[in-house]
Amino acid sequence: HLLRELPKTVVVAADLIEKGRVLDNFYIPARYPNSHPAAAPFEHYGPLQSEEAIQYASEIIEFADSQMA
């Protein structure tokens, strides 16, 4: 994921790296409609997964914003 591509001078907490990995798992399956043979992507993910992904993405965005300030 993109957090690993930041310059070495930017220190990223290990838990944020893990959250980025979780989000990576959603990228391809959610983007391509045929990635889940049994159903459409919107049928594969439930509210808990969605809430977790939104929370993790928000934390990563907050971190990125803090690095640009």
Backbone as a printed PyTorch tensor [residue, N CA C, xyz], in Angstrom:
tensor([[[  0.8270,  -1.1790,   0.0000],
         [  0.0000,   0.0000,   0.0000],
         [  0.8700,   1.2410,   0.0000]],

        [[  0.2650,   2.3540,  -0.1700],
         [  1.0010,   3.5940,  -0.4040],
         [  1.7470,   4.1130,   0.8140]],

        [[  1.3700,   3.7140,   2.0190],
         [  2.0920,   4.1890,   3.2000],
         [  3.5540,   3.7570,   3.1610]],

        [[  3.8190,   2.6150,   2.5660],
         [  5.2020,   2.1240,   2.4830],
         [  6.0450,   2.9290,   1.5090]],

        [[  5.4020,   3.6900,   0.6440],
         [  6.1300,   4.4590,  -0.3560],
         [  6.4880,   5.8670,   0.1140]],

        [[  6.1450,   6.1960,   1.3460],
         [  6.4970,   7.5110,   1.8790],
         [  8.0050,   7.5960,   2.0930]],

        [[  8.5520,   8.8030,   2.0920],
         [  9.9880,   8.9470,   2.3570],
         [ 10.3500,   8.3610,   3.7250]],

        [[ 11.5720,   7.9140,   3.8620],
         [ 12.0380,   7.2980,   5.1160],
         [ 11.9640,   8.2650,   6.2930]],

        [[ 11.9340,   9.5560,   6.0220],
         [ 11.8660,  10.5420,   7.1000],
         [ 10.4880,  10.5980,   7.7460]],

        [[  9.4920,  10.0310,   7.1000],
         [  8.1350,  10.0010,   7.6530],
         [  7.9700,   8.6910,   8.4240]],

        [[  7.7470,   8.8130,   9.7190],
         [  7.5740,   7.6330,  10.5630],
         [  6.0860,   7.3010,  10.6410]],

        [[  5.7630,   6.0930,  10.2140],
         [  4.3740,   5.6320,  10.2220],
         [  4.2460,   4.5440,  11.2830]],

        [[  3.2940,   4.7140,  12.1870],
         [  3.0740,   3.7340,  13.2500],
         [  2.6920,   2.3770,  12.6580]],

        [[  3.1340,   1.3200,  13.3290],
         [  2.8810,  -0.0410,  12.8460],
         [  1.3860,  -0.3310,  12.7120]],

        [[  0.5750,   0.1840,  13.6350],
         [ -0.8600,  -0.0970,  13.5440],
         [ -1.4810,   0.5750,  12.3260]],

        [[ -0.9390,   1.7130,  11.9200],
         [ -1.4430,   2.3830,  10.7240],
         [ -1.0680,   1.5970,   9.4660]],

        [[  0.1180,   1.0090,   9.4780],
         [  0.5370,   0.1410,   8.3650],
         [ -0.4260,  -1.0470,   8.2600]],

        [[ -0.7550,  -1.6460,   9.3910],
         [ -1.6820,  -2.7870,   9.3920],
         [ -3.0600,  -2.3840,   8.8770]],

        [[ -3.5070,  -1.2070,   9.2470],
         [ -4.8070,  -0.7290,   8.7730],
         [ -4.7770,  -0.5020,   7.2670]],

        [[ -3.6440,  -0.0600,   6.7550],
         [ -3.4900,   0.0800,   5.3110],
         [ -3.5710,  -1.2640,   4.6120]],

        [[ -3.0100,  -2.2810,   5.2360],
         [ -3.0830,  -3.6340,   4.6620],
         [ -4.5200,  -4.1410,   4.6170]],

        [[ -5.2690,  -3.8550,   5.6670],
         [ -6.6830,  -4.2490,   5.6820],
         [ -7.4090,  -3.5830,   4.5160]],

        [[ -7.1550,  -2.2980,   4.3200],
         [ -7.8120,  -1.5770,   3.2270],
         [ -7.3860,  -2.1100,   1.8630]],

        [[ -6.1360,  -2.5350,   1.7420],
         [ -5.6720,  -3.1220,   0.4790],
         [ -6.5350,  -4.3140,   0.0710]],

        [[ -6.9920,  -5.0770,   1.0550],
         [ -7.8180,  -6.2530,   0.7620],
         [ -9.1580,  -5.8970,   0.1300]],

        [[ -9.6100,  -4.6760,   0.3080],
         [-10.8830,  -4.2410,  -0.2670],
         [-10.7230,  -3.6700,  -1.6730]],

        [[ -9.5340,  -3.2750,  -2.0460],
         [ -9.3520,  -2.4890,  -3.2650],
         [ -9.8270,  -3.2110,  -4.5290]],

        [[ -9.2030,  -4.2980,  -4.8800],
         [ -9.5370,  -4.9990,  -6.1290],
         [-10.9590,  -5.5650,  -6.0870]],

        [[-11.3290,  -6.3040,  -5.0400],
         [-12.6760,  -6.8800,  -5.0360],
         [-13.7970,  -5.8450,  -5.1070]],

        [[-13.6040,  -4.7050,  -4.4990],
         [-14.6620,  -3.6930,  -4.5230],
         [-14.6850,  -2.9190,  -5.8370]],

        [[-13.5730,  -2.9060,  -6.5240],
         [-13.4780,  -2.1070,  -7.7450],
         [-13.9870,  -2.8430,  -8.9830]],

        [[-13.7670,  -4.1350,  -9.0240],
         [-14.1060,  -4.9030, -10.2190],
         [-15.3100,  -5.8030,  -9.9570]],

        [[-16.3850,  -5.6260, -10.7050],
         [-17.6300,  -6.3440, -10.4340],
         [-17.5390,  -7.8590, -10.5430]],

        [[-16.5950,  -8.3720, -11.2920],
         [-16.5000,  -9.8300, -11.4410],
         [-15.4830, -10.4630, -10.4900]],

        [[-14.9890,  -9.7210,  -9.5210],
         [-13.9940, -10.2750,  -8.6010],
         [-14.6120, -11.2180,  -7.5720]],

        [[-15.9100, -11.1070,  -7.3420],
         [-16.6330, -12.0280,  -6.4640],
         [-17.5960, -12.8300,  -7.3390]],

        [[-17.2500, -14.0620,  -7.6690],
         [-18.0820, -14.8240,  -8.5900],
         [-19.5030, -15.0820,  -8.0810]],

        [[-19.6940, -15.1150,  -6.7790],
         [-21.0140, -15.4520,  -6.2370],
         [-21.9870, -14.2810,  -6.2220]],

        [[-21.4590, -13.0630,  -6.1800],
         [-22.3550, -11.9050,  -6.0660],
         [-21.6020, -10.6280,  -6.4190]],

        [[-22.3480,  -9.5610,  -6.5390],
         [-21.7500,  -8.2480,  -6.8020],
         [-21.0110,  -7.7670,  -5.5480]],

        [[-19.9950,  -6.9140,  -5.7140],
         [-19.2370,  -6.4400,  -4.5560],
         [-20.1070,  -5.8510,  -3.4460]],

        [[-21.1480,  -5.1080,  -3.8060],
         [-21.9570,  -4.4890,  -2.7530],
         [-22.7070,  -5.5270,  -1.9150]],

        [[-22.8650,  -6.7320,  -2.4520],
         [-23.5250,  -7.7970,  -1.7040],
         [-22.5440,  -8.5820,  -0.8320]],

        [[-21.2750,  -8.4140,  -1.0760],
         [-20.2510,  -9.1770,  -0.3710],
         [-19.8360,  -8.5260,   0.9480]],

        [[-19.9220,  -7.2240,   1.0410],
         [-19.4690,  -6.5020,   2.2310],
         [-20.6520,  -6.0420,   3.0580]],

        [[-20.5360,  -6.2020,   4.3660],
         [-21.6120,  -5.8010,   5.2640],
         [-21.2770,  -4.5260,   6.0190]],

        [[-22.1820,  -4.0970,   6.8680],
         [-21.9920,  -2.8500,   7.6170],
         [-20.7370,  -2.8420,   8.4920]],

        [[-20.4180,  -3.9650,   9.1290],
         [-19.2360,  -3.9920,   9.9950],
         [-17.9560,  -3.7680,   9.2030]],

        [[-17.8340,  -4.4410,   8.0720],
         [-16.6510,  -4.2570,   7.2360],
         [-16.5840,  -2.8390,   6.6970]],

        [[-17.7120,  -2.3150,   6.3110],
         [-17.7550,  -0.9540,   5.7690],
         [-17.3540,   0.0660,   6.8220]],

        [[-17.8890,  -0.0780,   8.0220],
         [-17.5590,   0.8540,   9.1000],
         [-16.0820,   0.7810,   9.4530]],

        [[-15.5400,  -0.4340,   9.5010],
         [-14.1230,  -0.6040,   9.7990],
         [-13.2690,   0.0560,   8.7180]],

        [[-13.6050,  -0.1700,   7.4730],
         [-12.8380,   0.4110,   6.3670],
         [-12.8920,   1.9330,   6.4020]],

        [[-14.0600,   2.4890,   6.6730],
         [-14.1880,   3.9490,   6.7470],
         [-13.3580,   4.4940,   7.9030]],

        [[-13.3880,   3.8140,   9.0520],
         [-12.6000,   4.2600,  10.2060],
         [-11.1080,   4.2240,   9.8840]],

        [[-10.6410,   3.1350,   9.3080],
         [ -9.2240,   3.0040,   8.9770],
         [ -8.8030,   4.0490,   7.9480]],

        [[ -9.6150,   4.2400,   6.9390],
         [ -9.2980,   5.2360,   5.9150],
         [ -9.2520,   6.6320,   6.5240]],

        [[-10.1660,   6.9230,   7.4300],
         [-10.1790,   8.2320,   8.0960],
         [ -8.9080,   8.4540,   8.8940]],

        [[ -8.4450,   7.4240,   9.5830],
         [ -7.2090,   7.5330,  10.3620],
         [ -6.0070,   7.7750,   9.4530]],

        [[ -5.9680,   7.1050,   8.3250],
         [ -4.8570,   7.2900,   7.3870],
         [ -4.9020,   8.6840,   6.7810]],

        [[ -6.0770,   9.1620,   6.4430],
         [ -6.2080,  10.5210,   5.9000],
         [ -5.7900,  11.5500,   6.9410]],

        [[ -6.1990,  11.3430,   8.1870],
         [ -5.8140,  12.2540,   9.2680],
         [ -4.2930,  12.2900,   9.4180]],

        [[ -3.6570,  11.1190,   9.3420],
         [ -2.1990,  11.0500,   9.4180],
         [ -1.5640,  11.8100,   8.2550]],

        [[ -2.0660,  11.5860,   7.0540],
         [ -1.5170,  12.2700,   5.8740],
         [ -1.6750,  13.7800,   6.0040]],

        [[ -2.8320,  14.2230,   6.4700],
         [ -3.0480,  15.6590,   6.6780],
         [ -2.0510,  16.2270,   7.6760]],

        [[ -1.7880,  15.4800,   8.7490],
         [ -0.8540,  15.9710,   9.7670],
         [  0.5710,  16.0700,   9.2270]],

        [[  0.9070,  15.2260,   8.2670],
         [  2.2490,  15.2560,   7.6890],
         [  2.4260,  16.4080,   6.7080]],

        [[  1.3310,  16.8860,   6.1530],
         [  1.4110,  17.9850,   5.1830],
         [  1.3380,  19.3450,   5.8540]],

        [[  0.9820,  19.3750,   7.1240],
         [  0.8270,  20.6600,   7.8210],
         [  2.1640,  21.2720,   8.1700]]])
